[in-house]
Amino acid sequence: MQLSSAVLHRDAARSGFSEKPTRRGRIQQLIEAAARLGVVRAIRPLHERWRGSLRVLAYHRVMPTDALDAYPFDPELISATPAQFEWQMDYIRRHLKPVSLKDVLAHLDGERALPTGAVAVTFDDGFGDTYRYAFPILKRYAIPATIFLATGYVDSGEPFWFELVAYLIHRVEPHSLTVENSVQRFPRGPSVSERAQSLRRVQDMLKAMPQTRRTAIISDWARRYSAQIEHGAAGHSRPISWAQVREMAGAGIEFGSHSVTHPNLTQLADAELDWELVESKRVLQERLQCEARTLAYPIGTRSAFDARVVAAAQRAGFQLGASYISGANPLAQLDRFGLRRHGIGRGTTAHYFRALTSLPSWVH
C-alpha cells in the first residue's frame, strides 16, 4: 500500500470507538426495558403530538463482520452488518416516514412540512462499502439517504488517514509510536484491548492538532513503518469512486460535503477553512451537475465546529450543517446549521433502535 504525499496531507474525522462494542449505559438499558414492555409503542403517539421531531441517523460503514479477527483496520467504524442495516431500513420503511435532506431544506424554507415520524439516513466519509452493501438495501426499501463525502479521498484508492493510524496501532510493536510533546508511547501493550485503548487516545491527540503538525506525524509513521503495511491491505478500507457516486446519484441518493481533507475545521486558519468548504462544494457540483447544499462537519462534536465555522459554511453557500451531536431535532425549531444526528453502531440493539427512532428527544 503506497501512500502518496497528497493522500497524507488529507485529514479526517473520528476513527471509531473501542475494539468491542462498549458496555451499554443505564439509560440505554432502561430504554430497552421500556421497549420490551411495550411502553415506547404506547406513548409514541403522545410524544409525536406534543414533541414532534426529525430523527437523523448517522452511519459510517456497512459491511460483514465474519472475519474481524483478521481485519486490519478499525472495526468500530462498522456501523452495522448488512443484515442489521437491512432490518433497520425495513423497520424505517414500515413504521416511520423516511425523508431526504432535500425534504428537510424544503421544511426549513417553508415550502412543505415534514411528516410525523420523519427520519433521515446519512453516511459520513464515503467508504466503498457504502456502495457495495448499503446502496442495494437503500434501493430495495426505497429509503432516501445522504452521503457526506470528503472529496479529496474519492477515487484515491488509499485509506483515510485515521484508518492508516488504526492499521499501524494494531500492527507495530508496543511503544513504537510517539506523538510530539508527549511522553506516552503507543500502543501501550500487545493485547487487543490495549491497542484499542491506545487508538482512542492517539486519535484524540491527533484531532486536536493543527493540520500541518498532524500530517507531519502521520507521514513520519508511514515512512518509518512502511514495511509493516501489507500489500493489498488498502482494499479493506477503500474510499468510494466517482463512478459509484454518479450511479448512486442517478438512483436518487443525495451527496453533501464532508470537506476536502476532513480536518478539524476549528483548527484551520480562515483561508484554509474557506478553501476546504468552497472547494468541496465546487467539486461536488462539477462532478454531479447539481447544487451541493448540505455539509456535515468533520468529527462533528462541539469542539469541531463553532460560530466561525458556521459563518464560513454560510459564505460558501451551504444551507444546512449537520453535527455528530446526538439528540432531537424538534420540528418547530430546527437548527439549520446545528442538525443533530444519532450515531448508529454495531451495539445498537433492535429494542434500542426502535426507541431511538420513536422517541429521540427522550432518548437524548
C-alpha positions as CSV (number, residue, x, y, z in Angstrom):
1,M,0.0,0.0,0.0
2,Q,1.7,3.1,-1.2
3,L,0.7,6.4,0.4
4,S,1.2,9.5,-1.7
5,S,2.1,12.8,-0.1
6,A,-1.2,14.1,-1.4
7,V,-3.1,11.5,0.5
8,L,-1.1,12.0,3.6
9,H,-2.0,15.7,3.5
10,R,-5.6,14.8,3.8
11,D,-7.2,15.0,7.2
12,A,-10.1,13.0,8.6
13,A,-12.6,12.7,11.4
14,R,-13.4,10.4,14.2
15,S,-11.9,6.9,13.8
16,G,-14.5,5.0,15.8
17,F,-14.8,3.6,19.2
18,S,-13.4,0.6,21.0
19,E,-12.4,-2.9,19.8
20,K,-15.6,-4.4,21.2
21,P,-19.0,-2.7,21.5
22,T,-19.0,-0.5,24.6
23,R,-21.0,-1.6,27.6
24,R,-24.4,-0.2,27.4
25,G,-25.2,2.6,29.8
26,R,-28.0,2.6,32.3
27,I,-30.1,4.9,30.1
28,Q,-29.9,2.5,27.1
29,Q,-30.8,-0.4,29.4
30,L,-33.8,1.4,30.8
31,I,-35.0,2.4,27.3
32,E,-34.6,-1.2,26.0
33,A,-36.6,-2.5,29.0
34,A,-39.3,0.0,28.3
35,A,-39.3,-1.0,24.6
36,R,-39.6,-4.7,25.5
37,L,-42.6,-3.9,27.8
38,G,-44.4,-2.0,25.1
39,V,-44.1,1.4,26.8
40,V,-42.4,3.0,23.9
41,R,-45.1,1.9,21.5
42,A,-47.8,3.1,23.8
43,I,-46.5,6.6,24.4
44,R,-45.2,7.3,20.9
45,P,-48.4,8.9,19.6
46,L,-48.5,11.4,22.6
47,H,-44.8,12.2,22.1
48,E,-45.4,12.9,18.4
49,R,-48.3,15.1,19.1
50,W,-46.5,17.3,21.6
51,R,-42.9,16.9,20.7
52,G,-42.8,16.1,17.0
53,S,-39.2,15.8,15.8
54,L,-36.9,14.9,13.0
55,R,-34.7,11.9,13.6
56,V,-31.4,11.9,11.7
57,L,-29.3,8.7,11.7
58,A,-25.6,8.7,11.0
59,Y,-23.7,5.7,9.7
60,H,-20.0,5.2,8.7
61,R,-19.6,1.7,7.2
62,V,-22.0,-1.2,6.5
63,M,-20.0,-4.4,6.0
64,P,-19.8,-8.1,7.1
65,T,-18.0,-8.8,10.4
66,D,-17.4,-12.5,10.0
67,A,-13.6,-12.1,9.7
68,L,-12.9,-9.3,12.3
69,D,-10.1,-11.3,13.9
70,A,-8.0,-10.7,10.8
71,Y,-9.5,-7.2,9.9
72,P,-6.5,-4.8,9.5
73,F,-8.3,-1.5,10.2
74,D,-10.7,-0.1,12.8
75,P,-13.7,-2.4,13.3
76,E,-15.6,0.2,15.3
77,L,-16.2,2.3,12.2
78,I,-18.5,-0.5,11.1
79,S,-21.9,0.9,12.0
80,A,-23.9,-2.3,11.0
81,T,-23.6,-5.5,9.2
82,P,-25.7,-5.8,6.0
83,A,-28.2,-7.9,7.9
84,Q,-28.5,-5.3,10.7
85,F,-28.8,-2.5,8.2
86,E,-31.5,-4.3,6.2
87,W,-33.5,-4.9,9.4
88,Q,-33.2,-1.2,10.3
89,M,-34.2,0.0,6.9
90,D,-37.1,-2.4,6.8
91,Y,-38.2,-1.1,10.2
92,I,-38.0,2.6,9.0
93,R,-40.0,1.8,5.8
94,R,-42.7,0.0,7.8
95,H,-43.0,2.2,10.9
96,L,-41.7,5.7,10.1
97,K,-41.5,8.2,7.3
98,P,-38.1,8.3,5.6
99,V,-37.3,11.7,4.2
100,S,-34.3,13.2,2.4
101,L,-32.3,16.2,3.5
102,K,-33.8,18.0,0.4
103,D,-37.2,17.5,2.2
104,V,-35.7,18.9,5.4
105,L,-34.5,22.0,3.5
106,A,-38.0,22.4,2.0
107,H,-39.4,22.3,5.5
108,L,-36.9,24.9,6.7
109,D,-37.7,27.1,3.7
110,G,-41.4,27.0,4.4
111,E,-42.2,25.1,1.2
112,R,-43.8,22.0,2.9
113,A,-44.0,20.4,6.3
114,L,-42.2,17.3,7.3
115,P,-44.5,14.3,8.1
116,T,-45.0,12.9,11.6
117,G,-42.3,10.2,12.2
118,A,-39.8,11.8,9.8
119,V,-36.4,10.1,9.8
120,A,-33.3,10.9,7.6
121,V,-30.5,8.4,6.9
122,T,-27.0,9.8,6.4
123,F,-23.5,8.4,5.9
124,D,-20.1,10.1,6.6
125,D,-16.7,9.9,4.9
126,G,-17.5,7.9,1.7
127,F,-16.3,4.3,2.1
128,G,-16.6,2.0,-0.9
129,D,-18.7,-0.5,1.1
130,T,-21.5,2.1,1.3
131,Y,-21.9,1.5,-2.4
132,R,-21.4,-2.3,-2.2
133,Y,-23.5,-3.2,0.8
134,A,-25.7,-0.2,1.8
135,F,-26.8,1.1,-1.6
136,P,-28.6,-2.1,-2.7
137,I,-30.6,-2.2,0.6
138,L,-31.5,1.5,0.3
139,K,-32.8,0.9,-3.2
140,R,-34.7,-2.2,-2.1
141,Y,-36.6,-0.3,0.6
142,A,-36.8,3.0,-1.3
143,I,-35.0,4.8,1.5
144,P,-33.7,8.3,0.6
145,A,-30.2,8.9,2.0
146,T,-27.4,11.5,2.0
147,I,-23.7,10.6,1.8
148,F,-21.3,13.3,3.0
149,L,-18.1,12.9,1.0
150,A,-14.5,14.0,1.9
151,T,-14.0,14.8,-1.8
152,G,-10.2,14.6,-1.7
153,Y,-10.4,10.9,-1.0
154,V,-12.9,9.9,-3.6
155,D,-11.2,7.7,-6.3
156,S,-7.8,7.8,-4.4
157,G,-7.7,4.1,-3.8
158,E,-6.0,4.9,-0.5
159,P,-7.4,4.6,3.1
160,F,-8.4,7.6,5.1
161,W,-5.6,8.7,7.4
162,F,-7.4,7.6,10.5
163,E,-7.6,4.1,9.1
164,L,-3.9,4.1,8.5
165,V,-3.3,5.1,12.1
166,A,-5.6,2.2,13.2
167,Y,-3.7,-0.2,11.0
168,L,-0.3,0.8,12.5
169,I,-1.6,0.8,16.1
170,H,-2.7,-2.8,15.6
171,R,0.4,-3.9,13.7
172,V,3.5,-2.3,15.2
173,E,5.4,-3.4,18.3
174,P,4.2,-1.9,21.6
175,H,5.7,1.5,22.5
176,S,6.8,2.2,18.9
177,L,4.8,5.3,18.1
178,T,5.3,8.7,19.7
179,V,3.2,11.9,19.4
180,E,5.2,15.1,19.7
181,N,5.4,16.8,23.1
182,S,4.0,13.7,24.8
183,V,5.9,11.2,26.9
184,Q,3.5,8.5,26.1
185,R,4.4,5.8,23.6
186,F,1.8,3.7,21.6
187,P,0.5,1.1,21.5
188,R,0.7,0.7,25.3
189,G,0.7,-3.0,25.2
190,P,0.3,-6.1,22.9
191,S,-3.3,-7.1,23.6
192,V,-6.3,-6.2,21.5
193,S,-7.8,-4.1,24.3
194,E,-4.6,-2.2,25.0
195,R,-4.2,-1.4,21.3
196,A,-7.9,-0.3,21.0
197,Q,-7.5,2.0,24.0
198,S,-4.3,3.4,22.5
199,L,-6.0,4.1,19.2
200,R,-8.7,6.1,21.0
201,R,-6.1,8.1,22.9
202,V,-3.9,8.7,19.8
203,Q,-7.0,9.8,17.8
204,D,-8.0,12.3,20.4
205,M,-4.4,13.8,20.4
206,L,-4.2,14.0,16.6
207,K,-7.6,15.5,16.1
208,A,-6.8,18.4,18.5
209,M,-3.7,19.4,16.5
210,P,-3.3,21.8,13.6
211,Q,-3.4,20.1,10.3
212,T,0.3,20.6,9.4
213,R,1.5,19.0,12.6
214,R,-0.8,16.1,12.3
215,T,0.1,15.5,8.7
216,A,3.8,15.5,9.6
217,I,3.4,12.9,12.3
218,I,1.3,10.6,10.1
219,S,3.8,11.0,7.2
220,D,6.7,10.1,9.5
221,W,4.9,7.0,10.8
222,A,4.0,5.8,7.3
223,R,7.6,6.2,6.2
224,R,9.2,4.5,9.2
225,Y,6.8,1.6,9.2
226,S,6.1,1.1,5.5
227,A,7.5,-2.4,5.7
228,Q,4.7,-3.4,8.0
229,I,1.9,-2.3,5.7
230,E,0.9,-5.4,3.8
231,H,0.4,-5.3,0.1
232,G,-3.3,-5.0,-0.8
233,A,-4.3,-4.0,2.7
234,A,-5.9,-0.8,1.4
235,G,-8.6,-2.9,-0.2
236,H,-10.3,-3.4,3.2
237,S,-10.8,0.3,3.6
238,R,-11.1,1.8,0.1
239,P,-13.0,5.1,-0.4
240,I,-15.8,5.3,-2.9
241,S,-15.2,6.1,-6.6
242,W,-16.7,8.9,-8.6
243,A,-18.3,6.3,-10.9
244,Q,-20.1,4.8,-7.9
245,V,-21.1,8.2,-6.7
246,R,-22.6,9.1,-10.1
247,E,-24.5,5.8,-10.2
248,M,-25.9,6.3,-6.7
249,A,-26.8,9.9,-7.5
250,G,-28.7,8.7,-10.6
251,A,-30.7,6.4,-8.3
252,G,-31.7,9.3,-6.0
253,I,-29.0,9.2,-3.4
254,E,-28.0,12.8,-2.3
255,F,-24.5,13.8,-1.7
256,G,-23.2,16.6,0.6
257,S,-19.8,17.9,1.7
258,H,-17.6,16.5,4.4
259,S,-14.9,19.0,3.4
260,V,-11.9,18.1,1.1
261,T,-9.4,16.7,3.5
262,H,-11.6,16.1,6.5
263,P,-9.8,18.2,9.1
264,N,-11.0,19.7,12.4
265,L,-12.4,22.8,10.9
266,T,-11.9,24.9,14.0
267,Q,-8.1,24.3,13.8
268,L,-7.8,25.9,10.4
269,A,-6.8,29.4,9.5
270,D,-9.5,31.4,7.8
271,A,-8.1,30.9,4.3
272,E,-7.7,27.1,4.8
273,L,-11.2,26.9,6.3
274,D,-12.8,28.7,3.3
275,W,-10.9,26.5,0.8
276,E,-12.0,23.3,2.5
277,L,-15.6,24.3,2.2
278,V,-15.7,26.1,-1.2
279,E,-13.5,23.6,-3.0
280,S,-15.5,20.6,-1.7
281,K,-18.7,22.3,-2.9
282,R,-17.2,23.1,-6.2
283,V,-16.0,19.5,-6.8
284,L,-19.4,18.0,-5.9
285,Q,-21.2,20.4,-8.2
286,E,-18.8,19.8,-11.0
287,R,-19.0,16.0,-10.7
288,L,-22.7,15.7,-10.2
289,Q,-24.0,18.7,-12.1
290,C,-26.3,19.8,-9.3
291,E,-26.1,22.1,-6.4
292,A,-24.4,20.9,-3.2
293,R,-26.4,22.4,-0.3
294,T,-25.6,20.3,2.7
295,L,-22.5,19.9,4.9
296,A,-21.6,17.5,7.7
297,Y,-18.8,18.9,9.9
298,P,-15.8,16.6,10.1
299,I,-15.6,15.0,13.6
300,G,-18.9,16.8,14.3
301,T,-18.5,17.2,18.1
302,R,-18.9,20.5,19.9
303,S,-15.2,21.2,19.6
304,A,-15.2,20.6,15.8
305,F,-17.5,23.4,14.7
306,D,-18.2,26.9,16.1
307,A,-19.7,30.2,15.1
308,R,-16.7,30.9,12.8
309,V,-17.1,27.6,11.0
310,V,-20.8,28.1,10.6
311,A,-20.2,31.6,9.2
312,A,-17.7,30.1,6.7
313,A,-20.3,27.4,5.7
314,Q,-22.8,30.1,5.0
315,R,-20.3,32.1,3.0
316,A,-19.6,29.0,0.9
317,G,-23.2,28.7,0.1
318,F,-24.3,25.8,2.2
319,Q,-27.8,25.8,3.5
320,L,-27.7,23.1,6.2
321,G,-25.0,21.9,8.5
322,A,-25.1,18.5,10.3
323,S,-23.2,17.8,13.5
324,Y,-22.4,14.4,15.2
325,I,-24.0,15.5,18.4
326,S,-26.7,13.1,19.5
327,G,-30.2,14.4,20.2
328,A,-33.6,15.5,18.9
329,N,-34.4,18.0,16.2
330,P,-37.8,19.5,17.2
331,L,-39.8,20.3,14.1
332,A,-40.8,23.6,15.5
333,Q,-37.3,24.9,15.9
334,L,-34.9,23.0,13.6
335,D,-31.3,24.3,13.9
336,R,-30.3,24.8,10.3
337,F,-26.5,24.7,11.0
338,G,-26.6,22.5,14.1
339,L,-28.6,19.5,13.0
340,R,-28.2,16.7,15.5
341,R,-27.6,13.1,14.4
342,H,-27.8,9.8,16.2
343,G,-24.7,7.7,15.5
344,I,-25.5,4.0,14.8
345,G,-23.1,1.3,15.9
346,R,-22.9,-2.5,15.9
347,G,-24.1,-2.4,19.5
348,T,-27.4,-0.8,18.6
349,T,-29.9,-3.5,19.5
350,A,-33.3,-3.8,17.9
351,H,-35.1,-2.6,21.0
352,Y,-32.8,0.4,21.3
353,F,-33.2,1.2,17.6
354,R,-37.0,1.2,17.9
355,A,-36.8,3.5,20.9
356,L,-34.2,5.7,19.3
357,T,-36.3,6.3,16.2
358,S,-39.5,6.6,18.1
359,L,-38.6,8.9,21.0
360,P,-35.4,10.6,20.1
361,S,-35.8,13.6,22.4
362,W,-36.5,11.4,25.3
363,V,-33.6,9.1,24.5
364,H,-31.3,12.1,24.4
